[in-house]
């Protein structure tokens, strides 16, 4: 006699990610294009891999001194060291004063989860976390699971077709004291120095806890030092904060899931206490993080010649992204597409807002088989010489076919 499963009443979980990709994969149209990949793609439509990475992997594979024992719960110490230096700078006052350290995590999401667990237990303030919309789907659920209330904020102004980082002032001014504010990709924030000074004063007065999320180091300008300039300013001003680092895009090691949670404290004593708690959480979450990817990155960043080679590859990718922005804008101009498209080249990084309405996005997906999220934010590295003309012509067609009153724009 068959027995009933004890899991009979378990429902299917709602699918929060990947629905757009599923639709793309089922689409049989030969002209279909997917512009929503989270990874950095090449012109051959495969994920980008810096040439220095496979070379380093081969070197490690033939190194007889390599050990394959478990790493300690906090991970590979040498990796944490180079990751910290890459973030705050080799001569940072936080390093000199020994008040910055980290934990090697399983990807950027692992760093977010580890930090959320710590903040749930030890952050003395309201359980309010401010996130940007691009983070809510994945990281928002992590914070909600820990009992935090999520409040969204955005810099993108769909009416002005521009990022207004000055909106961060409104967020900080209206946030309850001791709130947690997550800054995604801080290298893309453009504010005059005087405004940063003013913002830092407000944050200190309200005891805002900053949480930087750095998913693509170097993908804003091609220079990791330049991209981390804002974060380093807050270090110099004596702020304590967390920062989640992900190395997937920067090194092309997506399947290795390499991340790091960096903690900047006010003193070495405070850092030791924070690290001890983070190590404890890491011990029962994953016991020991994977080693291979972190060893590759450590080898590259510790070797001056390999580091230069990696940074050169990174600059090449960013320059190609900038060129793609120019090409898309110029093709839309030559087609006589209504509206201004300056915002495409005024943005930076791997992703960009197209600045079209939800209805126009739907037209691209359903009529032209060009798959982008409803927000209109797309991945520049998915555009190549084979599809750029079709994409530009399709955008032009969507604009001409569907009127775009302000009420249709994504907010």
C-alpha positions as CSV (number, residue, x, y, z in Angstrom):
1,X,0.0,0.0,0.0
2,X,1.6,3.3,-1.1
3,X,2.2,5.8,1.7
4,X,1.5,9.5,1.4
5,X,4.6,11.8,1.4
6,X,5.1,13.9,4.5
7,X,5.8,16.7,1.9
8,X,2.4,16.4,0.2
9,X,1.3,19.9,1.1
10,X,4.5,21.7,0.0
11,X,3.5,24.2,-2.7
12,X,5.7,25.2,-5.6
13,X,7.8,28.3,-4.6
14,X,7.0,31.4,-6.7
15,X,9.7,32.0,-9.3
16,X,11.2,35.4,-8.6
17,X,14.1,35.2,-11.0
18,X,14.8,33.8,-14.5
19,X,11.3,34.1,-15.9
20,X,12.5,36.4,-18.7
21,X,15.3,34.0,-19.5
22,X,12.9,31.1,-19.7
23,X,10.8,33.0,-22.2
24,X,13.9,33.8,-24.2
25,X,15.0,30.2,-24.3
26,X,11.6,28.9,-25.4
27,X,11.4,31.6,-28.2
28,X,12.2,30.1,-31.6
29,X,12.6,33.4,-33.5
30,X,16.0,33.5,-35.1
31,X,16.4,37.2,-34.4
32,X,15.9,36.9,-30.6
33,X,18.3,38.8,-28.4
34,X,18.7,38.6,-24.6
35,X,19.9,41.8,-23.0
36,X,19.4,40.9,-19.4
37,X,22.4,38.7,-18.6
38,X,24.0,39.5,-15.3
39,X,27.4,38.4,-16.5
40,X,29.9,40.3,-18.7
41,X,29.5,38.9,-22.3
42,X,32.0,38.9,-25.2
43,X,31.2,39.6,-28.9
44,X,31.0,35.8,-29.3
45,X,28.2,35.7,-26.8
46,X,30.0,33.8,-24.1
47,X,31.0,35.1,-20.6
48,X,34.2,37.2,-20.6
49,X,37.3,35.6,-19.0
50,X,40.5,37.6,-18.6
51,X,43.4,35.8,-20.3
52,X,45.4,35.9,-17.1
53,X,42.9,33.7,-15.3
54,X,43.3,30.4,-17.3
55,X,47.0,31.0,-17.3
56,X,47.0,31.3,-13.5
57,X,44.7,28.2,-13.2
58,X,47.3,26.2,-15.1
59,X,50.1,27.4,-12.9
60,X,48.2,26.4,-9.7
61,X,47.2,23.0,-11.2
62,X,50.9,22.1,-11.6
63,X,52.1,23.5,-8.3
64,X,53.0,20.5,-6.1
65,X,53.0,22.7,-3.0
66,X,49.2,23.3,-3.2
67,X,47.3,22.0,-0.3
68,X,43.7,20.8,-0.6
69,X,42.7,20.8,3.1
70,X,39.7,22.7,4.3
71,X,40.1,26.4,4.7
72,X,39.3,27.9,8.1
73,X,35.8,29.3,8.6
74,X,36.9,32.8,7.8
75,X,38.5,31.6,4.5
76,X,41.9,32.2,2.9
77,X,43.7,34.8,4.8
78,X,45.9,35.9,1.9
79,X,42.8,36.4,-0.2
80,X,41.1,38.5,2.4
81,X,44.3,40.6,2.6
82,X,44.4,41.3,-1.2
83,X,40.6,41.9,-1.4
84,X,40.8,44.4,1.4
85,X,43.7,46.3,-0.2
86,X,41.9,46.3,-3.5
87,X,38.9,47.9,-1.8
88,X,40.4,50.5,0.6
89,X,43.8,50.9,-0.9
90,X,47.2,49.6,0.3
91,X,48.1,52.6,2.3
92,X,44.6,53.2,3.8
93,X,44.5,54.6,7.3
94,X,42.2,51.7,8.2
95,X,44.9,49.2,7.3
96,X,47.6,51.2,9.0
97,X,45.5,51.4,12.2
98,X,44.5,47.7,11.8
99,X,40.8,48.4,12.0
100,X,39.7,46.7,8.7
101,X,39.3,43.0,8.1
102,X,37.0,40.6,6.4
103,X,35.6,37.1,5.9
104,X,35.9,35.1,2.7
105,X,32.3,34.3,1.6
106,X,30.5,32.3,-0.9
107,X,29.8,35.0,-3.5
108,X,28.4,38.5,-2.9
109,X,25.1,37.0,-1.7
110,X,26.9,35.1,1.0
111,X,28.5,38.3,2.1
112,X,25.1,40.0,2.3
113,X,23.6,37.1,4.2
114,X,26.5,37.0,6.7
115,X,26.2,40.7,7.3
116,X,22.4,40.6,7.7
117,X,22.8,37.9,10.3
118,X,25.3,40.0,12.2
119,X,23.2,43.2,12.0
120,X,20.1,41.3,13.1
121,X,21.8,40.4,16.4
122,X,24.1,43.3,17.0
123,X,22.9,46.5,15.2
124,X,21.3,48.8,17.7
125,X,18.8,50.7,15.6
126,X,15.5,50.4,13.8
127,X,15.2,47.3,11.6
128,X,15.0,49.4,8.5
129,X,17.2,48.8,5.4
130,X,17.2,51.1,2.4
131,X,17.8,49.3,-0.9
132,X,17.8,50.2,-4.6
133,X,15.3,48.3,-6.8
134,X,18.0,46.2,-8.5
135,X,18.9,44.7,-5.1
136,X,15.4,44.1,-3.8
137,X,14.7,40.9,-5.6
138,X,17.7,39.0,-4.3
139,X,19.1,40.9,-1.3
140,X,15.8,42.2,-0.1
141,X,14.6,38.7,0.7
142,X,17.7,38.1,2.7
143,X,17.1,41.1,4.9
144,X,13.4,40.4,5.2
145,X,14.1,36.9,6.4
146,X,16.1,38.5,9.1
147,X,13.2,40.6,10.2
148,X,14.2,43.9,8.5
149,X,11.7,46.3,6.8
150,X,12.8,47.1,3.3
151,X,12.4,50.6,1.9
152,X,13.3,51.3,-1.7
153,X,15.0,54.3,-3.2
154,X,16.2,55.0,-6.7
155,X,18.5,57.5,-8.4
156,X,17.1,57.0,-11.9
157,X,14.7,59.8,-12.9
158,X,12.6,58.5,-15.9
159,X,11.3,62.0,-16.7
160,X,14.7,63.6,-16.9
161,X,16.3,60.4,-18.3
162,X,19.2,60.8,-15.9
163,X,20.6,59.5,-12.6
164,X,20.1,62.0,-9.8
165,X,22.5,60.8,-7.0
166,X,21.4,63.9,-5.1
167,X,18.4,61.9,-4.2
168,X,20.6,60.2,-1.6
169,X,20.2,63.4,0.5
170,X,16.5,62.9,0.6
171,X,16.9,59.2,1.7
172,X,19.3,60.1,4.5
173,X,17.3,63.1,5.7
174,X,14.1,61.2,6.0
175,X,15.5,57.9,7.2
176,X,15.1,57.1,10.9
177,X,18.3,57.6,13.0
178,X,20.6,54.5,12.9
179,X,19.0,53.1,9.8
180,X,21.0,50.9,7.4
181,X,21.5,52.3,3.9
182,X,22.9,50.0,1.2
183,X,24.8,51.8,-1.5
184,X,25.0,49.6,-4.7
185,X,28.0,50.1,-7.0
186,X,29.2,53.3,-5.2
187,X,31.7,54.0,-8.0
188,X,28.8,55.2,-10.2
189,X,27.8,57.9,-7.7
190,X,28.7,61.3,-9.1
191,X,28.6,64.2,-6.6
192,X,30.9,67.2,-6.2
193,X,33.3,66.9,-3.2
194,X,31.4,69.5,-1.2
195,X,28.2,67.5,-1.5
196,X,29.9,64.4,-0.3
197,X,31.3,66.3,2.7
198,X,27.8,67.6,3.5
199,X,26.3,64.1,3.1
200,X,28.9,62.6,5.4
201,X,28.0,65.1,8.1
202,X,24.3,64.3,7.9
203,X,25.1,60.6,8.0
204,X,27.3,61.0,11.1
205,X,24.7,63.2,12.8
206,X,22.0,60.6,12.2
207,X,24.3,57.6,12.9
208,X,23.4,56.0,9.6
209,X,25.1,52.6,9.1
210,X,26.5,52.4,5.6
211,X,26.6,49.1,3.7
212,X,28.4,49.2,0.4
213,X,27.7,46.6,-2.2
214,X,30.5,46.3,-4.8
215,X,29.6,43.7,-7.4
216,X,31.8,44.7,-10.3
217,X,35.1,46.3,-9.1
218,X,36.7,48.3,-12.0
219,X,33.7,48.1,-14.3
220,X,32.8,51.7,-13.9
221,X,36.0,53.4,-15.1
222,X,38.3,50.5,-15.8
223,X,40.3,51.3,-12.7
224,X,39.4,49.7,-9.4
225,X,41.2,52.4,-7.4
226,X,39.1,55.1,-9.1
227,X,35.9,53.1,-8.7
228,X,36.4,52.8,-4.9
229,X,37.2,56.5,-4.4
230,X,33.9,57.3,-2.7
231,X,34.2,54.3,-0.3
232,X,37.7,55.3,0.6
233,X,36.5,58.8,1.4
234,X,34.2,57.4,4.1
235,X,37.1,55.4,5.4
236,X,39.1,58.6,5.8
237,X,36.2,60.2,7.6
238,X,36.2,57.6,10.3
239,X,33.0,55.8,9.4
240,X,32.4,52.2,10.3
241,X,30.6,50.1,7.7
242,X,30.3,46.8,5.9
243,X,31.1,46.1,2.3
244,X,30.1,43.1,0.3
245,X,32.5,42.3,-2.6
246,X,31.9,40.0,-5.5
247,X,34.6,39.0,-7.9
248,X,32.6,37.1,-10.5
249,X,32.5,39.8,-13.2
250,X,35.9,41.3,-12.5
251,X,37.7,37.9,-12.9
252,X,35.2,35.9,-15.0
253,X,35.0,33.2,-12.3
254,X,31.3,33.0,-12.1
255,X,31.1,29.3,-11.1
256,X,33.6,29.7,-8.3
257,X,31.3,32.0,-6.2
258,X,34.0,34.2,-4.7
259,X,33.0,37.0,-2.3
260,X,34.3,38.8,0.7
261,X,32.6,40.7,3.5
262,X,34.8,43.6,4.6
263,X,34.2,45.3,8.0
264,X,35.7,48.7,8.7
265,X,35.6,49.4,12.4
266,X,36.5,52.3,14.7
267,X,39.3,50.4,16.4
268,X,41.2,47.2,16.3
269,X,39.5,46.0,19.4
270,X,36.0,46.5,17.8
271,X,37.2,44.8,14.7
272,X,38.4,41.7,16.6
273,X,35.0,41.4,18.3
274,X,33.1,41.8,14.9
275,X,35.4,39.3,13.2
276,X,34.9,36.7,16.0
277,X,31.1,36.9,15.6
278,X,31.3,36.8,11.7
279,X,33.6,33.8,11.9
280,X,31.1,32.1,14.2
281,X,28.2,32.7,11.8
282,X,30.3,31.5,8.8
283,X,31.2,28.3,10.7
284,X,27.7,27.1,10.9
285,X,26.6,28.5,7.5
286,X,29.2,26.9,5.3
287,X,32.0,25.8,7.6
288,X,34.7,26.4,5.0
289,X,34.5,28.4,1.7
290,X,35.8,27.1,-1.6
291,X,39.4,27.7,-2.2
292,X,40.3,27.5,-5.9
293,X,38.8,30.8,-7.1
294,X,40.2,32.7,-4.2
295,X,43.7,31.3,-4.8
296,X,43.5,32.4,-8.5
297,X,42.6,36.0,-7.4
298,X,45.2,36.0,-4.7
299,X,47.9,34.9,-7.1
300,X,46.9,37.6,-9.7
301,X,46.6,40.5,-7.2
302,X,49.9,39.5,-5.4
303,X,52.0,39.4,-8.5
304,X,52.7,42.8,-10.0
305,X,53.0,41.5,-13.6
306,X,49.8,39.5,-13.4
307,X,48.0,42.4,-11.7
308,X,48.9,44.7,-14.6
309,X,47.8,42.2,-17.1
310,X,44.4,41.8,-15.4
311,X,43.9,45.6,-15.1
312,X,44.7,46.0,-18.8
313,X,42.1,43.4,-19.7
314,X,39.6,45.1,-17.5
315,X,40.2,48.5,-19.1
316,X,39.7,46.9,-22.5
317,X,36.3,45.6,-21.5
318,X,35.2,49.0,-20.1
319,X,36.5,50.8,-23.2
320,X,34.4,48.4,-25.3
321,X,31.3,49.2,-23.2
322,X,31.9,52.9,-23.7
323,X,32.2,52.4,-27.4
324,X,29.0,50.4,-27.5
325,X,27.2,53.2,-25.8
326,X,28.4,55.6,-28.4
327,X,27.4,53.3,-31.3
328,X,23.9,52.7,-29.9
329,X,23.3,56.5,-29.5
330,X,24.7,57.3,-32.9
331,X,22.6,54.6,-34.6
332,X,19.4,55.9,-33.0
333,X,20.4,59.4,-34.1
334,X,20.9,58.3,-37.7
335,X,17.5,56.6,-37.7
336,X,15.9,59.8,-36.5
337,X,14.5,58.2,-33.4
338,X,12.4,60.7,-31.5
339,X,13.8,62.1,-28.2
340,X,17.3,62.6,-26.8
341,X,19.6,59.7,-26.3
342,X,22.4,61.5,-24.5
343,X,21.5,59.6,-21.3
344,X,22.9,56.4,-22.8
345,X,26.5,57.7,-22.9
346,X,26.1,59.7,-19.7
347,X,25.6,56.5,-17.6
348,X,28.5,54.2,-16.8
349,X,29.1,50.6,-15.9
350,X,28.0,47.4,-17.5
351,X,24.2,48.1,-17.2
352,X,22.3,51.1,-18.5
353,X,18.7,52.4,-18.4
354,X,17.3,52.7,-21.9
355,X,14.8,55.3,-20.8
356,X,11.7,53.9,-22.5
357,X,8.2,53.1,-21.2
358,X,6.9,49.8,-19.9
359,X,4.7,49.5,-22.9
360,X,7.6,50.1,-25.2
361,X,9.6,47.4,-23.4
362,X,6.7,45.1,-23.8
363,X,6.7,45.9,-27.6
364,X,10.4,45.0,-27.8
365,X,9.8,41.7,-26.0
366,X,6.6,40.5,-27.7
367,X,7.0,42.0,-31.2
368,X,10.8,42.2,-31.7
369,X,11.9,39.3,-29.5
370,X,14.4,41.6,-27.6
371,X,14.3,40.6,-24.0
372,X,15.0,43.3,-21.4
373,X,13.4,43.8,-17.9
374,X,10.4,46.1,-17.5
375,X,12.6,48.7,-15.9
376,X,14.4,49.1,-19.3
377,X,17.8,48.4,-17.7
378,X,19.9,46.3,-20.1
379,X,23.4,44.8,-20.3
380,X,25.7,46.7,-22.7
381,X,28.0,43.7,-23.1
382,X,25.1,41.7,-24.7
383,X,25.2,44.0,-27.7
384,X,27.7,43.1,-30.5
385,X,28.3,43.7,-34.2
386,X,25.9,41.0,-35.2
387,X,22.8,42.4,-33.3
388,X,23.4,46.1,-32.8
389,X,21.6,47.2,-36.0
390,X,18.6,45.0,-35.3
391,X,18.4,46.3,-31.7
392,X,18.6,50.0,-32.8
393,X,16.0,49.5,-35.5
394,X,13.7,47.7,-33.0
395,X,14.0,50.5,-30.4
396,X,13.2,53.0,-33.1
397,X,10.2,51.0,-34.2
398,X,9.0,50.7,-30.6
399,X,9.3,54.5,-30.0
400,X,7.4,55.2,-33.2
401,X,4.7,52.6,-32.6
402,X,3.8,53.5,-29.0
403,X,3.3,56.9,-27.6
404,X,5.1,57.4,-24.3
405,X,3.3,59.7,-22.0
406,X,5.0,60.3,-18.6
407,X,2.4,58.1,-16.9
408,X,3.8,55.0,-18.7
409,X,7.3,55.5,-17.6
410,X,8.7,53.1,-15.0
411,X,9.0,54.7,-11.6
